[in-house]
Amino acid sequence: MVADGVEHITVLSTMFTPGGSHSEREIPEIVETLRGRHPKVRFTYAWPYNLDQVAELLARQVENAR
């Protein structure tokens, strides 16, 4: 993406809830490394998620599956 000229990259985790080392430590460390390597690119880590909104999403999914 950087080679293609992208100036803003948003990173998302597949983990919806807090408590995992991957989403809480590993991904932020990787994002910081990328920021150092590509100072002209804005990296955003869009986490943690709003748990109320996650619950609403999952409840809608359950309703849609009926």
HELIX and SHEET records of a PDB file:
HELIX    1   1 SER A   21  SER A   21  1                                   1    
HELIX    2   2 HIS A   22  GLU A   26  3                                   5    
HELIX    3   3 ILE A   27  ARG A   37  1                                  11    
HELIX    4   4 LEU A   51  ALA A   65  1                                  15    
SHEET    1   A 2 HIS A   8  VAL A  11  0                                        
SHEET    2   A 2 ARG A  42  TYR A  45  1                                        
END                                                                             
